[in-house]
Amino acid sequence: MNIQQLEYIVAVDQYRHFAKAAKHCGVSQPTLSMMIQKLEDELGVEIFDRSKSPVGLNRVGEMIVNQARVVLYNIKQLRDTAASTRESILGDLEMSIIPTVAPYLLPKLFNEFRRTLPSLRCRVSEMKTSVIIEKLKNAEIELAIVATPLSDPEILEVPLYYERFLAYISPGDELYSSESVDASQLNYDRMWILEEGHCFRDQIFNICQKNLNSFQQYEAGSIETLINVVDENGGFTIFPELHLPSLSPAQQKNVRPFSGEEPRREISLVFRQDFVKETLLNVIVSSIKSIIPQSMLDPRLSKMRVKL
């Protein structure tokens, strides 16, 4: 068994096609197939169901490929540990971010990465929280930015900032004349929410302290769509504070804060417990600190470096 064989089976799982996997790995298809067959012979099990098109994993093959990803990740961690002694940060970074944070953070974060991490090849993808957790545990990604707490002992969290929730109310709605909104008194049959699977949706349920499924006629895929739906159809929605600058001056007149203790969400950088890139982690945290208003940042970020 060698590293190449593990890379080959992970590639076949990714592309579900031996020829495409071979091209990705820079080898011929016969070479890739032969190396995978040798691995299967050594382990005494078949990893792939070759009778299917596209090629599929059997049950034991799925467990082997998932473990291969972890092994390859740990090998990469060894190299990263050695690289951390050098001044420049090199290599690749697989990172994910939830869709309700990405529009406000990613554009400026990419600019910061180009300035502070010019030698780093960073690939960022948007995913829902449940998918991010799965991919972190399978070592398919290294870092993620999500709403926390996750309450998962396998994943470490570094709180970055705390973001208020605000109400966006149509001028035709009875709530519009109020200077602030009391969450306990909202009439939820006029509320528009995100589609199922977004952690932001679950946070709204917590604010409202009830299940809203029976009230909704439409569930949107983005905060911007929710705002547009309210503009055209009336009612109200709830949105995160960092979306506020995206609203036009006319739309900002439709925004109301919550009364009493304002609901908010915690946004954190999360990673596996065996993550070793402490220098990179602190550069990313510093980049985010330069983007997010000081008043929203976790106070601990300004006082200390992140220590692994």
Phi, psi and omega per residue, in radians:
M1 nan 2.342 3.092
N2 -2.432 3.027 -3.075
I3 -1.072 -0.705 -3.122
Q4 -1.023 -0.738 -3.135
Q5 -1.088 -0.682 3.097
L6 -1.149 -0.707 3.099
E7 -1.101 -0.643 -3.116
Y8 -1.160 -0.775 -3.100
I9 -1.228 -0.575 3.076
V10 -1.160 -0.687 3.125
A11 -1.151 -0.722 3.118
V12 -1.116 -0.704 3.090
D13 -1.103 -0.671 -3.123
Q14 -1.177 -0.770 -3.046
Y15 -1.689 -0.278 -3.115
R16 0.926 0.618 -3.103
H17 -2.808 2.170 -3.058
F18 -1.159 -0.696 -3.105
A19 -1.164 -0.742 3.133
K20 -1.173 -0.668 3.107
A21 -1.129 -0.708 3.120
A22 -1.106 -0.734 3.109
K23 -1.087 -0.745 3.109
H24 -1.065 -0.666 -3.086
C25 -1.493 -0.126 3.109
G26 1.312 0.541 3.099
V27 -2.311 2.947 3.083
S28 -1.326 2.747 3.127
Q29 -1.103 -0.726 3.097
P30 -1.040 -0.653 3.130
T31 -1.138 -0.809 -3.141
L32 -1.081 -0.793 -3.126
S33 -1.100 -0.702 -3.136
M34 -1.142 -0.737 -3.122
M35 -1.160 -0.666 3.103
I36 -1.188 -0.688 3.110
Q37 -1.091 -0.679 3.100
K38 -1.115 -0.681 3.112
L39 -1.142 -0.749 3.116
E40 -1.101 -0.682 3.119
D41 -1.134 -0.714 -3.133
E42 -1.139 -0.704 -3.119
L43 -1.418 -0.343 3.130
G44 1.362 0.365 3.120
V45 -2.487 2.707 2.989
E46 -1.526 2.337 -3.128
I47 -1.605 -0.691 -3.058
F48 -1.981 2.555 3.012
D49 -1.627 1.702 -3.044
R50 -1.354 -0.129 3.126
S51 -1.360 -0.264 -3.110
K52 -1.594 2.688 3.032
S53 -2.375 1.970 0.051
P54 -1.215 2.815 -3.100
V55 -1.034 2.487 -3.072
G56 -2.186 2.926 3.070
L57 -1.659 2.444 2.927
N58 -1.486 -3.109 -3.009
R59 -1.115 -0.803 3.141
V60 -1.228 -0.572 3.098
G61 -1.099 -0.659 3.103
E62 -1.095 -0.720 3.122
M63 -1.160 -0.688 -3.128
I64 -1.168 -0.763 -3.134
V65 -1.154 -0.708 3.101
N66 -1.072 -0.712 3.118
Q67 -1.215 -0.605 3.098
A68 -1.087 -0.674 3.099
R69 -1.075 -0.733 3.137
V70 -1.133 -0.753 3.126
V71 -1.072 -0.792 3.129
L72 -1.120 -0.635 3.085
Y73 -1.110 -0.755 -3.134
N74 -1.175 -0.600 3.045
I75 -1.118 -0.740 3.083
K76 -1.088 -0.649 3.112
Q77 -1.101 -0.649 3.081
L78 -1.058 -0.786 3.131
R79 -1.149 -0.681 -3.142
D80 -1.156 -0.612 3.108
T81 -1.088 -0.748 3.095
A82 -1.156 -0.714 -3.116
A83 -1.180 -0.436 -3.092
S84 -1.164 -0.265 3.118
T85 -1.422 -0.213 3.094
R86 -1.562 2.782 -3.067
E87 -1.242 -0.735 -3.084
S88 -1.497 2.641 3.111
I89 -1.772 1.983 -3.069
L90 -1.977 3.093 2.985
G91 1.676 -2.741 -3.045
D92 -2.074 2.653 3.066
L93 -2.419 2.152 3.041
E94 -1.749 2.065 -3.024
M95 -2.355 2.571 3.112
S96 -2.261 2.831 -3.105
I97 -2.640 2.524 -3.131
I98 -1.305 2.598 -3.045
P99 -1.082 -0.458 -3.114
T100 -1.482 0.027 3.033
V101 -1.989 -0.588 -3.016
A102 -0.891 -0.820 -3.061
P103 -1.084 -0.451 -3.047
Y104 -1.663 -0.360 -3.048
L105 -1.888 -0.769 -2.957
L106 -1.079 -0.810 -3.097
P107 -0.943 -0.818 3.133
K108 -1.318 -0.537 -3.129
L109 -1.173 -0.693 3.076
F110 -1.041 -0.722 3.123
N111 -1.102 -0.724 3.097
E112 -1.134 -0.693 3.120
F113 -1.087 -0.739 3.125
R114 -1.083 -0.579 -3.105
R115 -1.414 -0.746 -3.009
T116 -1.747 -0.351 -3.093
L117 -2.281 0.994 -3.027
P118 -1.116 -0.412 -3.100
S119 -1.678 0.029 -3.118
L120 -1.650 2.269 3.039
R121 -1.638 1.828 -3.028
C122 -1.904 2.233 3.087
R123 -2.020 2.054 -3.093
V124 -1.999 2.346 3.120
S125 -2.277 2.580 3.067
E126 -1.538 2.316 3.118
M127 -2.587 2.698 3.000
K128 -1.301 2.737 -2.999
T129 -1.008 -0.722 -3.105
S130 -1.076 -0.652 3.126
V131 -1.247 -0.689 3.117
I132 -1.048 -0.799 3.138
I133 -1.045 -0.776 3.136
E134 -1.085 -0.760 -3.098
K135 -1.266 -0.560 3.031
L136 -1.102 -0.803 -3.109
K137 -1.167 -0.531 3.110
N138 -1.533 0.070 3.125
A139 1.070 0.527 3.067
E140 -1.494 -0.413 3.019
I141 -2.300 2.820 -3.075
E142 -1.839 -0.673 -3.083
L143 -2.353 2.767 3.044
A144 -2.691 2.729 3.046
I145 -2.039 2.044 -3.042
V146 -2.473 2.961 2.987
A147 -1.432 2.364 -3.088
T148 -2.189 2.999 0.110
P149 -1.389 2.631 3.069
L150 -1.594 -0.402 -3.121
S151 0.970 0.775 3.114
D152 -2.120 2.021 -3.057
P153 -1.136 -0.286 -3.120
E154 -1.484 -0.166 -3.041
I155 -2.140 2.284 3.095
L156 -1.598 2.567 -3.086
E157 -2.190 2.349 3.010
V158 -2.081 1.780 -3.141
P159 -1.043 2.312 -3.110
L160 -1.809 -0.922 -3.108
Y161 -2.737 2.906 -3.119
Y162 -2.125 2.197 -2.990
E163 -2.045 2.179 3.127
R164 -1.206 2.682 2.930
F165 -1.699 2.475 3.111
L166 -2.227 2.720 3.096
A167 -1.734 2.398 3.046
Y168 -1.979 2.050 -2.937
I169 -2.122 2.321 3.073
S170 -1.158 2.447 3.102
P171 -0.998 -0.379 3.134
G172 -1.525 -0.054 -3.102
D173 -1.514 2.603 -3.095
E174 -1.130 -0.345 3.116
L175 -1.355 -0.247 -2.972
Y176 -1.070 -0.563 -3.087
S177 -1.315 -0.207 -3.127
S178 -1.385 2.511 3.097
E179 -1.387 -0.438 3.091
S180 -2.547 2.923 -3.036
V181 -2.060 2.317 3.044
D182 -1.703 1.982 -3.052
A183 -1.013 -0.603 -3.080
S184 -1.243 -0.257 -3.083
Q185 -1.904 0.141 -3.119
L186 -1.239 2.501 3.056
N187 -1.659 1.782 -2.910
Y188 -1.351 -0.128 3.101
D189 -1.310 -0.098 3.080
R190 -1.896 0.229 -3.047
M191 -1.776 2.395 3.087
W192 -1.820 2.412 -3.040
I193 -2.325 2.941 3.068
L194 -1.296 2.754 3.134
E195 -1.174 2.827 -3.110
E196 -1.080 2.503 3.135
G197 1.910 -0.376 3.088
H198 -1.443 2.302 3.109
C199 -1.147 -0.463 3.106
F200 -1.069 -0.652 3.096
R201 -1.054 -0.782 3.133
D202 -1.112 -0.632 3.112
Q203 -1.151 -0.634 3.082
I204 -1.131 -0.700 3.085
F205 -1.020 -0.683 3.138
N206 -1.142 -0.674 3.094
I207 -1.089 -0.776 -3.046
C208 -1.414 -0.317 3.107
Q209 0.992 0.656 3.031
K210 -2.828 2.837 3.093
N211 -1.450 2.202 -3.038
L212 -1.755 0.018 -2.983
N213 -0.955 -0.684 -3.020
S214 -1.267 -0.238 -3.057
F215 -1.606 -0.346 -2.904
Q216 -1.527 2.382 3.018
Q217 -1.679 -0.415 -3.097
Y218 -2.620 2.430 3.104
E219 -2.154 2.109 -3.009
A220 -1.527 2.839 3.138
G221 -1.705 -0.123 -3.125
S222 -2.634 2.784 3.111
I223 -1.109 -0.734 -3.133
E224 -1.038 -0.707 3.105
T225 -1.124 -0.711 3.101
L226 -1.007 -0.790 3.134
I227 -1.057 -0.784 -3.130
N228 -1.138 -0.625 3.122
V229 -1.135 -0.740 3.097
V230 -1.095 -0.732 3.135
D231 -1.032 -0.647 -3.056
E232 -1.600 -0.448 -2.965
N233 -2.137 -0.087 -3.124
G234 1.468 -3.018 -3.098
G235 1.432 -2.660 -3.113
F236 -2.686 2.931 3.041
T237 -2.534 3.054 3.097
I238 -2.130 2.382 -3.063
F239 -2.455 2.797 -3.123
P240 -1.400 2.642 -3.024
E241 -0.977 -0.653 -3.075
L242 -1.210 -0.176 3.056
H243 -1.389 -0.256 -3.037
L244 -0.960 -0.802 3.136
P245 -1.110 -0.302 3.133
S246 -1.358 -0.256 -3.123
L247 -1.405 2.559 3.064
S248 -1.257 2.842 3.089
P249 -0.949 -0.672 3.121
A250 -1.161 -0.706 -3.140
Q251 -1.200 -0.582 -3.123
Q252 -1.138 -0.361 3.057
K253 -1.220 -0.278 -3.122
N254 -1.612 0.061 -3.064
V255 -1.607 2.383 3.093
R256 -2.315 2.411 3.037
P257 -1.370 2.909 3.031
F258 -1.532 2.530 3.108
S259 -1.440 2.842 3.120
G260 1.232 -2.504 3.118
E261 -1.330 1.913 -3.014
E262 -1.175 2.271 3.068
P263 -1.186 2.520 3.123
R264 -2.648 2.925 3.100
R265 -2.126 2.625 3.092
E266 -1.693 2.239 3.099
I267 -1.944 2.240 -3.029
S268 -2.312 2.755 2.938
L269 -1.591 2.200 -3.073
V270 -2.169 2.645 -3.090
F271 -2.838 2.917 3.117
R272 -1.197 2.771 -3.131
Q273 -1.184 -0.366 -3.137
D274 -1.665 0.256 3.086
F275 -1.160 2.349 -3.025
V276 -2.090 -0.092 -3.002
K277 -1.477 1.242 -3.083
E278 -1.118 -0.718 3.133
T279 -1.095 -0.819 3.111
L280 -1.067 -0.754 -3.141
L281 -0.985 -0.777 -3.113
N282 -1.250 -0.536 3.057
V283 -1.168 -0.729 3.119
I284 -1.134 -0.769 3.109
V285 -1.051 -0.746 3.127
S286 -1.103 -0.665 3.101
S287 -1.097 -0.761 3.132
I288 -1.160 -0.636 3.107
K289 -1.076 -0.541 -3.136
S290 -1.362 -0.244 -3.091
I291 -1.708 -0.749 -3.035
I292 -1.442 2.388 3.071
P293 -0.935 2.462 -3.076
Q294 -0.966 -0.654 -3.081
S295 -1.148 -0.342 -3.109
M296 -1.650 -0.282 -3.036
L297 -1.204 2.603 2.985
D298 -1.126 2.212 -3.078
P299 -0.968 -0.486 -3.100
R300 -1.192 -0.421 -3.104
L301 -1.169 -0.559 -3.098
S302 -1.435 -0.167 -3.035
K303 -1.851 -0.360 -3.021
M304 -2.699 2.791 2.993
R305 -1.399 2.762 3.043
V306 -1.390 2.213 3.135
K307 -1.951 2.284 3.111
L308 -1.618 nan nan
